[in-house]
């Protein structure tokens, strides 16, 4: 779609006449008509003015391969960045849940007196912890905030799931482990909050 076609469509969508648009841009009606017909392309000053009037980017106006604002490189780059940041937060949350879940399962198996294959369980836990370490490393190397913002809640989660189930081993029917898992929730929420704020996703509607 050419510049002239885009200008014509934008003007019609806003229900502006050529005279009204010319008045906003401080140019003649003939100039607007020539732009729409593709006879000439406006200079940089007028392109910027048109982008401000219609609230679109100059990329969209000038690139014939962009039929909508969403197809401009800036928008596509922003969408790709948003998906990447959402993926990083999601991966961090899942890695934490899997790691803590593994440790909770080990406590459950031990409490019930079952034999544990430490090679398998330990290996799976190490793999998940390795993934979590890699994700945290990305966080630590790209943030300007103190490391403790994420380190403290993560350490608290690890301490709770490793120590509390043993302290609550006297609670019948395995409810001690359940209480331990519930005690993790506030710290896990703090970790997710730190990740969301770090990746610019906001928290509870706030940036």
Secondary structure by P-SEA (a helix, b strand, c coil): ccaaaaaaaaaaaacccaaaaaaaacccaaaaaaaaaccccccaaaaaaaaaaaccccccccccccccccccaaaaaaaaaaaaaaaaaaaaaaaaaaaaaaaaaaaaaaaaccccaaaaaaaaaaaaaaaaaaaaaaaaacccccccaaaaaaaaaaaaaacccccccccccaaaaaaaaaaaaaaaaaaaaaaaaaacccccccc
